[in-house]
Amino acid sequence: MEVRCMLCGKKEDVTQEHPKWDEVRGKTKVVTYICLNCTAKVRYEANEGQKLPKPM
Ligand SMILES: [Zn+2]
């Protein structure tokens, strides 16, 4: 299935070997897909946000 990352817009072909297959299987359209790169980035930024106080 071809999906498009909602963050960077990159298109990916998610197959059964893809780590995100569970998120798209059985769906006809995936609107909230986030690619592996952006998942790692978001996760990293979330960790950083927990370490540092939020800038006001
Ligand atoms: Zn992305």
N, CA, C, O and the ligand as a Tripos MOL2 file, in Angstrom:
@<TRIPOS>MOLECULE
protein
  225   223    57     0     0
PROTEIN
NO_CHARGES

@<TRIPOS>ATOM
      1 N           0.8410   -1.1970    0.0000 N.3       1 MET1
      2 CA          0.0000    0.0000    0.0000 C.3       1 MET1
      3 C           0.8760    1.2460    0.0000 C.2       1 MET1
      4 O           1.8610    1.3170    0.7340 O.2       1 MET1
      5 N           0.5180    2.2180   -0.8170 N.am      2 GLU2
      6 CA          1.2940    3.4500   -0.8300 C.3       2 GLU2
      7 C           0.6840    4.4470    0.1550 C.2       2 GLU2
      8 O          -0.5170    4.7190    0.1320 O.2       2 GLU2
      9 N           1.5370    4.9740    1.0070 N.am      3 VAL3
     10 CA          1.0810    5.9510    1.9900 C.3       3 VAL3
     11 C           1.9440    7.1970    1.8840 C.2       3 VAL3
     12 O           3.0460    7.1650    1.3380 O.2       3 VAL3
     13 N           1.4240    8.2910    2.4150 N.am      4 ARG4
     14 CA          2.1670    9.5410    2.3740 C.3       4 ARG4
     15 C           2.3280   10.0530    3.7990 C.2       4 ARG4
     16 O           1.3630   10.1470    4.5580 O.2       4 ARG4
     17 N           3.5560   10.3760    4.1380 N.am      5 CYS5
     18 CA          3.8330   10.8710    5.4840 C.3       5 CYS5
     19 C           3.1660   12.2290    5.6740 C.2       5 CYS5
     20 O           3.3160   13.1210    4.8390 O.2       5 CYS5
     21 N           2.4240   12.3880    6.7810 N.am      6 MET6
     22 CA          1.7130   13.6430    7.0100 C.3       6 MET6
     23 C           2.6580   14.7450    7.4860 C.2       6 MET6
     24 O           2.2640   15.9110    7.5360 O.2       6 MET6
     25 N           3.8820   14.4000    7.8320 N.am      7 LEU7
     26 CA          4.8300   15.4130    8.3110 C.3       7 LEU7
     27 C           5.7530   15.9060    7.2110 C.2       7 LEU7
     28 O           5.8880   17.1130    7.0110 O.2       7 LEU7
     29 N           6.3950   14.9800    6.4880 N.am      8 CYS8
     30 CA          7.3710   15.4150    5.4800 C.3       8 CYS8
     31 C           6.8440   15.2200    4.0640 C.2       8 CYS8
     32 O           7.4570   15.7000    3.1100 O.2       8 CYS8
     33 N           5.7130   14.5220    3.9090 N.am      9 GLY9
     34 CA          5.1290   14.3570    2.5950 C.3       9 GLY9
     35 C           5.7700   13.2600    1.7580 C.2       9 GLY9
     36 O           5.4270   13.0840    0.5890 O.2       9 GLY9
     37 N           6.6890   12.5320    2.3470 N.am     10 LYS10
     38 CA          7.3600   11.4660    1.6110 C.3      10 LYS10
     39 C           6.4050   10.3040    1.3850 C.2      10 LYS10
     40 O           5.6520    9.9100    2.2760 O.2      10 LYS10
     41 N           6.4550    9.7650    0.1660 N.am     11 LYS11
     42 CA          5.6220    8.6080   -0.1240 C.3      11 LYS11
     43 C           6.3890    7.3310    0.1600 C.2      11 LYS11
     44 O           7.5660    7.2070   -0.1790 O.2      11 LYS11
     45 N           5.7150    6.3960    0.7770 N.am     12 GLU12
     46 CA          6.3480    5.1050    1.0670 C.3      12 GLU12
     47 C           5.4160    3.9910    0.6590 C.2      12 GLU12
     48 O           4.1930    4.1210    0.7240 O.2      12 GLU12
     49 N           6.0110    2.8950    0.2400 N.am     13 ASP13
     50 CA          5.2310    1.7070   -0.0570 C.3      13 ASP13
     51 C           5.3300    0.7680    1.1420 C.2      13 ASP13
     52 O           6.3810    0.1810    1.4030 O.2      13 ASP13
     53 N           4.2200    0.6360    1.8640 N.am     14 VAL14
     54 CA          4.2300   -0.1930    3.0650 C.3      14 VAL14
     55 C           3.7640   -1.6030    2.7030 C.2      14 VAL14
     56 O           2.6260   -1.8170    2.2870 O.2      14 VAL14
     57 N           4.6680   -2.5390    2.8710 N.am     15 THR15
     58 CA          4.3490   -3.9280    2.5870 C.3      15 THR15
     59 C           4.3260   -4.7170    3.8920 C.2      15 THR15
     60 O           4.4920   -4.1580    4.9760 O.2      15 THR15
     61 N           4.1200   -5.9950    3.7690 N.am     16 GLN16
     62 CA          4.0270   -6.8220    4.9740 C.3      16 GLN16
     63 C           5.3340   -6.8620    5.7500 C.2      16 GLN16
     64 O           5.3360   -7.1550    6.9450 O.2      16 GLN16
     65 N           6.4620   -6.5650    5.0730 N.am     17 GLU17
     66 CA          7.7480   -6.5710    5.7650 C.3      17 GLU17
     67 C           8.0230   -5.2450    6.4650 C.2      17 GLU17
     68 O           8.9590   -5.1270    7.2560 O.2      17 GLU17
     69 N           7.1890   -4.2460    6.1610 N.am     18 HIS18
     70 CA          7.4080   -2.9110    6.7270 C.3      18 HIS18
     71 C           7.0420   -2.8790    8.2130 C.2      18 HIS18
     72 O           6.0340   -3.4580    8.6180 O.2      18 HIS18
     73 N           7.8660   -2.1990    9.0270 N.am     19 PRO19
     74 CA          7.5860   -2.1310   10.4780 C.3      19 PRO19
     75 C           6.2300   -1.5110   10.7950 C.2      19 PRO19
     76 O           5.6650   -1.7740   11.8560 O.2      19 PRO19
     77 N           5.7010   -0.6870    9.8870 N.am     20 LYS20
     78 CA          4.4260   -0.0170   10.1550 C.3      20 LYS20
     79 C           3.2430   -0.7400    9.5220 C.2      20 LYS20
     80 O           2.1380   -0.2010    9.4660 O.2      20 LYS20
     81 N           3.4730   -1.9490    9.0520 N.am     21 TRP21
     82 CA          2.4070   -2.6980    8.3690 C.3      21 TRP21
     83 C           1.1590   -2.8120    9.2410 C.2      21 TRP21
     84 O           0.0410   -2.6790    8.7430 O.2      21 TRP21
     85 N           1.3400   -3.0570   10.5290 N.am     22 ASP22
     86 CA          0.2030   -3.2150   11.4290 C.3      22 ASP22
     87 C          -0.7010   -1.9840   11.4480 C.2      22 ASP22
     88 O          -1.8980   -2.0850   11.7140 O.2      22 ASP22
     89 N          -0.1100   -0.8120   11.1610 N.am     23 GLU23
     90 CA         -0.8980    0.4220   11.2110 C.3      23 GLU23
     91 C          -1.7490    0.6090    9.9650 C.2      23 GLU23
     92 O          -2.7420    1.3360    9.9980 O.2      23 GLU23
     93 N          -1.3760   -0.0330    8.8730 N.am     24 VAL24
     94 CA         -2.0930    0.2200    7.6260 C.3      24 VAL24
     95 C          -2.8890   -0.9860    7.1380 C.2      24 VAL24
     96 O          -3.7540   -0.8490    6.2730 O.2      24 VAL24
     97 N          -2.6070   -2.1470    7.6780 N.am     25 ARG25
     98 CA         -3.2660   -3.3520    7.1750 C.3      25 ARG25
     99 C          -4.7800   -3.2800    7.4070 C.2      25 ARG25
    100 O          -5.2460   -2.8540    8.4640 O.2      25 ARG25
    101 N          -5.5100   -3.6970    6.4180 N.am     26 GLY26
    102 CA         -6.9620   -3.7170    6.5200 C.3      26 GLY26
    103 C          -7.6030   -2.3700    6.2500 C.2      26 GLY26
    104 O          -8.8290   -2.2630    6.2310 O.2      26 GLY26
    105 N          -6.7860   -1.3250    6.0400 N.am     27 LYS27
    106 CA         -7.3550   -0.0130    5.7660 C.3      27 LYS27
    107 C          -7.3070    0.2620    4.2640 C.2      27 LYS27
    108 O          -6.3870   -0.1750    3.5730 O.2      27 LYS27
    109 N          -8.3040    0.9880    3.7700 N.am     28 THR28
    110 CA         -8.3010    1.3280    2.3510 C.3      28 THR28
    111 C          -7.5380    2.6210    2.1270 C.2      28 THR28
    112 O          -6.9750    2.8400    1.0540 O.2      28 THR28
    113 N          -7.5200    3.4830    3.1500 N.am     29 LYS29
    114 CA         -6.7900    4.7330    3.0290 C.3      29 LYS29
    115 C          -6.1890    5.0910    4.3810 C.2      29 LYS29
    116 O          -6.8630    5.0430    5.4100 O.2      29 LYS29
    117 N          -4.9230    5.4470    4.3600 N.am     30 VAL30
    118 CA         -4.2510    5.8440    5.5960 C.3      30 VAL30
    119 C          -4.0130    7.3450    5.5620 C.2      30 VAL30
    120 O          -3.2790    7.8410    4.7070 O.2      30 VAL30
    121 N          -4.6270    8.0620    6.4800 N.am     31 VAL31
    122 CA         -4.5050    9.5250    6.4590 C.3      31 VAL31
    123 C          -3.5590   10.0390    7.5360 C.2      31 VAL31
    124 O          -3.1430   11.1970    7.4930 O.2      31 VAL31
    125 N          -3.2230    9.2060    8.4820 N.am     32 THR32
    126 CA         -2.3970    9.6960    9.5890 C.3      32 THR32
    127 C          -1.0550    8.9920    9.6380 C.2      32 THR32
    128 O          -0.4830    8.8030   10.7120 O.2      32 THR32
    129 N          -0.5500    8.6010    8.4680 N.am     33 TYR33
    130 CA          0.7220    7.8940    8.4540 C.3      33 TYR33
    131 C           1.8970    8.8350    8.7150 C.2      33 TYR33
    132 O           1.9630    9.9300    8.1570 O.2      33 TYR33
    133 N           2.8070    8.4010    9.5560 N.am     34 ILE34
    134 CA          4.0540    9.1310    9.7790 C.3      34 ILE34
    135 C           5.2010    8.1690    9.5110 C.2      34 ILE34
    136 O           5.2770    7.0920   10.1050 O.2      34 ILE34
    137 N           6.0990    8.5710    8.6060 N.am     35 CYS35
    138 CA          7.1660    7.6720    8.1850 C.3      35 CYS35
    139 C           8.1460    7.4100    9.3290 C.2      35 CYS35
    140 O           8.1170    8.0820   10.3610 O.2      35 CYS35
    141 N           8.9990    6.4330    9.1230 N.am     36 LEU36
    142 CA          9.9220    6.0210   10.1760 C.3      36 LEU36
    143 C          10.8600    7.1580   10.5730 C.2      36 LEU36
    144 O          11.1570    7.3420   11.7530 O.2      36 LEU36
    145 N          11.3240    7.9170    9.5830 N.am     37 ASN37
    146 CA         12.2050    9.0400    9.8610 C.3      37 ASN37
    147 C          11.5370   10.0400   10.8020 C.2      37 ASN37
    148 O          12.1250   10.4750   11.7920 O.2      37 ASN37
    149 N          10.2840   10.3960   10.4660 N.am     38 CYS38
    150 CA          9.5840   11.3930   11.2620 C.3      38 CYS38
    151 C           9.1740   10.8200   12.6160 C.2      38 CYS38
    152 O           9.1500   11.5460   13.6100 O.2      38 CYS38
    153 N           8.8580    9.5440   12.6670 N.am     39 THR39
    154 CA          8.5360    8.9200   13.9460 C.3      39 THR39
    155 C           9.7150    9.0420   14.8970 C.2      39 THR39
    156 O           9.5530    9.3840   16.0680 O.2      39 THR39
    157 N          10.9140    8.7560   14.3710 N.am     40 ALA40
    158 CA         12.1230    8.8610   15.1820 C.3      40 ALA40
    159 C          12.3550   10.2940   15.6060 C.2      40 ALA40
    160 O          12.7480   10.5690   16.7400 O.2      40 ALA40
    161 N          12.1060   11.2040   14.6790 N.am     41 LYS41
    162 CA         12.3270   12.6220   14.9660 C.3      41 LYS41
    163 C          11.3590   13.1280   16.0370 C.2      41 LYS41
    164 O          11.7550   13.8220   16.9730 O.2      41 LYS41
    165 N          10.0840   12.7670   15.8780 N.am     42 VAL42
    166 CA          9.0680   13.1910   16.8440 C.3      42 VAL42
    167 C           9.3760   12.6140   18.2230 C.2      42 VAL42
    168 O           9.2400   13.2850   19.2460 O.2      42 VAL42
    169 N           9.7940   11.3520   18.2160 N.am     43 ARG43
    170 CA         10.1050   10.6920   19.4770 C.3      43 ARG43
    171 C          11.3020   11.3840   20.1500 C.2      43 ARG43
    172 O          11.3200   11.5890   21.3640 O.2      43 ARG43
    173 N          12.2880   11.7310   19.3340 N.am     44 TYR44
    174 CA         13.4820   12.3990   19.8450 C.3      44 TYR44
    175 C          13.1130   13.7570   20.4290 C.2      44 TYR44
    176 O          13.5740   14.1230   21.5100 O.2      44 TYR44
    177 N          12.2820   14.4970   19.7100 N.am     45 GLU45
    178 CA         11.9000   15.8210   20.1820 C.3      45 GLU45
    179 C          11.0510   15.7290   21.4430 C.2      45 GLU45
    180 O          11.1340   16.5960   22.3130 O.2      45 GLU45
    181 N          10.2410   14.6930   21.5440 N.am     46 ALA46
    182 CA          9.4310   14.4930   22.7480 C.3      46 ALA46
    183 C          10.3320   14.2360   23.9480 C.2      46 ALA46
    184 O          10.0790   14.7310   25.0460 O.2      46 ALA46
    185 N          11.3820   13.4570   23.7270 N.am     47 ASN47
    186 CA         12.3290   13.1950   24.8100 C.3      47 ASN47
    187 C          13.0370   14.4740   25.2270 C.2      47 ASN47
    188 O          13.2060   14.7470   26.4150 O.2      47 ASN47
    189 N          13.4460   15.2500   24.2370 N.am     48 GLU48
    190 CA         14.1200   16.5150   24.5340 C.3      48 GLU48
    191 C          13.1880   17.4360   25.3170 C.2      48 GLU48
    192 O          13.6170   18.1250   26.2430 O.2      48 GLU48
    193 N          11.9060   17.4420   24.9350 N.am     49 GLY49
    194 CA         10.9320   18.3050   25.5940 C.3      49 GLY49
    195 C          10.7390   17.9360   27.0550 C.2      49 GLY49
    196 O          10.4450   18.7900   27.8900 O.2      49 GLY49
    197 N          10.9090   16.6530   27.3540 N.am     50 GLN50
    198 CA         10.7500   16.2370   28.7460 C.3      50 GLN50
    199 C          11.9490   16.6650   29.5790 C.2      50 GLN50
    200 O          11.8360   16.9430   30.7720 O.2      50 GLN50
    201 N          13.0940   16.7110   28.9210 N.am     51 LYS51
    202 CA         14.3240   17.0740   29.6520 C.3      51 LYS51
    203 C          14.3610   18.5720   29.9660 C.2      51 LYS51
    204 O          14.7260   18.9920   31.0640 O.2      51 LYS51
    205 N          13.9670   19.3650   28.9540 N.am     52 LEU52
    206 CA         14.0970   20.8070   29.1070 C.3      52 LEU52
    207 C          12.7660   21.4340   29.4980 C.2      52 LEU52
    208 O          11.7090   20.9750   29.0640 O.2      52 LEU52
    209 N          12.8150   22.4770   30.3140 N.am     53 PRO53
    210 CA         11.5830   23.2350   30.6000 C.3      53 PRO53
    211 C          11.1080   23.9460   29.3490 C.2      53 PRO53
    212 O          11.9250   24.4030   28.5490 O.2      53 PRO53
    213 N           9.8000   24.0480   29.1660 N.am     54 LYS54
    214 CA          9.2620   24.6730   27.9630 C.3      54 LYS54
    215 C           9.5980   26.1540   27.9160 C.2      54 LYS54
    216 O           9.3510   26.8830   28.8770 O.2      54 LYS54
    217 N          10.1550   26.5920   26.8140 N.am     55 PRO55
    218 CA         10.4230   28.0200   26.6810 C.3      55 PRO55
    219 C           9.1180   28.7960   26.5160 C.2      55 PRO55
    220 O           8.2590   28.4020   25.7270 O.2      55 PRO55
    221 N           8.9710   29.8500   27.2230 N.am     56 MET56
    222 CA          7.7470   30.6340   27.1520 C.3      56 MET56
    223 C           7.8850   31.7590   26.1330 C.2      56 MET56
    224 O           6.9460   32.5300   25.9350 O.2      56 MET56
    225 ZN          8.0590   11.7500    7.2110 Zn       57 ZN57
@<TRIPOS>BOND
     1     1     2 1
     2     2     3 1
     3     3     4 2
     4     3     5 am
     5     5     6 1
     6     6     7 1
     7     7     8 2
     8     7     9 am
     9     9    10 1
    10    10    11 1
    11    11    12 2
    12    11    13 am
    13    13    14 1
    14    14    15 1
    15    15    16 2
    16    15    17 am
    17    17    18 1
    18    18    19 1
    19    19    20 2
    20    19    21 am
    21    21    22 1
    22    22    23 1
    23    23    24 2
    24    23    25 am
    25    25    26 1
    26    26    27 1
    27    27    28 2
    28    27    29 am
    29    29    30 1
    30    30    31 1
    31    31    32 2
    32    31    33 am
    33    33    34 1
    34    34    35 1
    35    35    36 2
    36    35    37 am
    37    37    38 1
    38    38    39 1
    39    39    40 2
    40    39    41 am
    41    41    42 1
    42    42    43 1
    43    43    44 2
    44    43    45 am
    45    45    46 1
    46    46    47 1
    47    47    48 2
    48    47    49 am
    49    49    50 1
    50    50    51 1
    51    51    52 2
    52    51    53 am
    53    53    54 1
    54    54    55 1
    55    55    56 2
    56    55    57 am
    57    57    58 1
    58    58    59 1
    59    59    60 2
    60    59    61 am
    61    61    62 1
    62    62    63 1
    63    63    64 2
    64    63    65 am
    65    65    66 1
    66    66    67 1
    67    67    68 2
    68    67    69 am
    69    69    70 1
    70    70    71 1
    71    71    72 2
    72    71    73 am
    73    73    74 1
    74    74    75 1
    75    75    76 2
    76    75    77 am
    77    77    78 1
    78    78    79 1
    79    79    80 2
    80    79    81 am
    81    81    82 1
    82    82    83 1
    83    83    84 2
    84    83    85 am
    85    85    86 1
    86    86    87 1
    87    87    88 2
    88    87    89 am
    89    89    90 1
    90    90    91 1
    91    91    92 2
    92    91    93 am
    93    93    94 1
    94    94    95 1
    95    95    96 2
    96    95    97 am
    97    97    98 1
    98    98    99 1
    99    99   100 2
   100    99   101 am
   101   101   102 1
   102   102   103 1
   103   103   104 2
   104   103   105 am
   105   105   106 1
   106   106   107 1
   107   107   108 2
   108   107   109 am
   109   109   110 1
   110   110   111 1
   111   111   112 2
   112   111   113 am
   113   113   114 1
   114   114   115 1
   115   115   116 2
   116   115   117 am
   117   117   118 1
   118   118   119 1
   119   119   120 2
   120   119   121 am
   121   121   122 1
   122   122   123 1
   123   123   124 2
   124   123   125 am
   125   125   126 1
   126   126   127 1
   127   127   128 2
   128   127   129 am
   129   129   130 1
   130   130   131 1
   131   131   132 2
   132   131   133 am
   133   133   134 1
   134   134   135 1
   135   135   136 2
   136   135   137 am
   137   137   138 1
   138   138   139 1
   139   139   140 2
   140   139   141 am
   141   141   142 1
   142   142   143 1
   143   143   144 2
   144   143   145 am
   145   145   146 1
   146   146   147 1
   147   147   148 2
   148   147   149 am
   149   149   150 1
   150   150   151 1
   151   151   152 2
   152   151   153 am
   153   153   154 1
   154   154   155 1
   155   155   156 2
   156   155   157 am
   157   157   158 1
   158   158   159 1
   159   159   160 2
   160   159   161 am
   161   161   162 1
   162   162   163 1
   163   163   164 2
   164   163   165 am
   165   165   166 1
   166   166   167 1
   167   167   168 2
   168   167   169 am
   169   169   170 1
   170   170   171 1
   171   171   172 2
   172   171   173 am
   173   173   174 1
   174   174   175 1
   175   175   176 2
   176   175   177 am
   177   177   178 1
   178   178   179 1
   179   179   180 2
   180   179   181 am
   181   181   182 1
   182   182   183 1
   183   183   184 2
   184   183   185 am
   185   185   186 1
   186   186   187 1
   187   187   188 2
   188   187   189 am
   189   189   190 1
   190   190   191 1
   191   191   192 2
   192   191   193 am
   193   193   194 1
   194   194   195 1
   195   195   196 2
   196   195   197 am
   197   197   198 1
   198   198   199 1
   199   199   200 2
   200   199   201 am
   201   201   202 1
   202   202   203 1
   203   203   204 2
   204   203   205 am
   205   205   206 1
   206   206   207 1
   207   207   208 2
   208   207   209 am
   209   209   210 1
   210   210   211 1
   211   211   212 2
   212   211   213 am
   213   213   214 1
   214   214   215 1
   215   215   216 2
   216   215   217 am
   217   217   218 1
   218   218   219 1
   219   219   220 2
   220   219   221 am
   221   221   222 1
   222   222   223 1
   223   223   224 2
@<TRIPOS>SUBSTRUCTURE
     1 MET1         2 RESIDUE 1 A MET
     2 GLU2         6 RESIDUE 1 A GLU
     3 VAL3        10 RESIDUE 1 A VAL
     4 ARG4        14 RESIDUE 1 A ARG
     5 CYS5        18 RESIDUE 1 A CYS
     6 MET6        22 RESIDUE 1 A MET
     7 LEU7        26 RESIDUE 1 A LEU
     8 CYS8        30 RESIDUE 1 A CYS
     9 GLY9        34 RESIDUE 1 A GLY
    10 LYS10       38 RESIDUE 1 A LYS
    11 LYS11       42 RESIDUE 1 A LYS
    12 GLU12       46 RESIDUE 1 A GLU
    13 ASP13       50 RESIDUE 1 A ASP
    14 VAL14       54 RESIDUE 1 A VAL
    15 THR15       58 RESIDUE 1 A THR
    16 GLN16       62 RESIDUE 1 A GLN
    17 GLU17       66 RESIDUE 1 A GLU
    18 HIS18       70 RESIDUE 1 A HIS
    19 PRO19       74 RESIDUE 1 A PRO
    20 LYS20       78 RESIDUE 1 A LYS
    21 TRP21       82 RESIDUE 1 A TRP
    22 ASP22       86 RESIDUE 1 A ASP
    23 GLU23       90 RESIDUE 1 A GLU
    24 VAL24       94 RESIDUE 1 A VAL
    25 ARG25       98 RESIDUE 1 A ARG
    26 GLY26      102 RESIDUE 1 A GLY
    27 LYS27      106 RESIDUE 1 A LYS
    28 THR28      110 RESIDUE 1 A THR
    29 LYS29      114 RESIDUE 1 A LYS
    30 VAL30      118 RESIDUE 1 A VAL
    31 VAL31      122 RESIDUE 1 A VAL
    32 THR32      126 RESIDUE 1 A THR
    33 TYR33      130 RESIDUE 1 A TYR
    34 ILE34      134 RESIDUE 1 A ILE
    35 CYS35      138 RESIDUE 1 A CYS
    36 LEU36      142 RESIDUE 1 A LEU
    37 ASN37      146 RESIDUE 1 A ASN
    38 CYS38      150 RESIDUE 1 A CYS
    39 THR39      154 RESIDUE 1 A THR
    40 ALA40      158 RESIDUE 1 A ALA
    41 LYS41      162 RESIDUE 1 A LYS
    42 VAL42      166 RESIDUE 1 A VAL
    43 ARG43      170 RESIDUE 1 A ARG
    44 TYR44      174 RESIDUE 1 A TYR
    45 GLU45      178 RESIDUE 1 A GLU
    46 ALA46      182 RESIDUE 1 A ALA
    47 ASN47      186 RESIDUE 1 A ASN
    48 GLU48      190 RESIDUE 1 A GLU
    49 GLY49      194 RESIDUE 1 A GLY
    50 GLN50      198 RESIDUE 1 A GLN
    51 LYS51      202 RESIDUE 1 A LYS
    52 LEU52      206 RESIDUE 1 A LEU
    53 PRO53      210 RESIDUE 1 A PRO
    54 LYS54      214 RESIDUE 1 A LYS
    55 PRO55      218 RESIDUE 1 A PRO
    56 MET56      222 RESIDUE 1 A MET
    57 ZN57       225 GROUP 0 **** ****
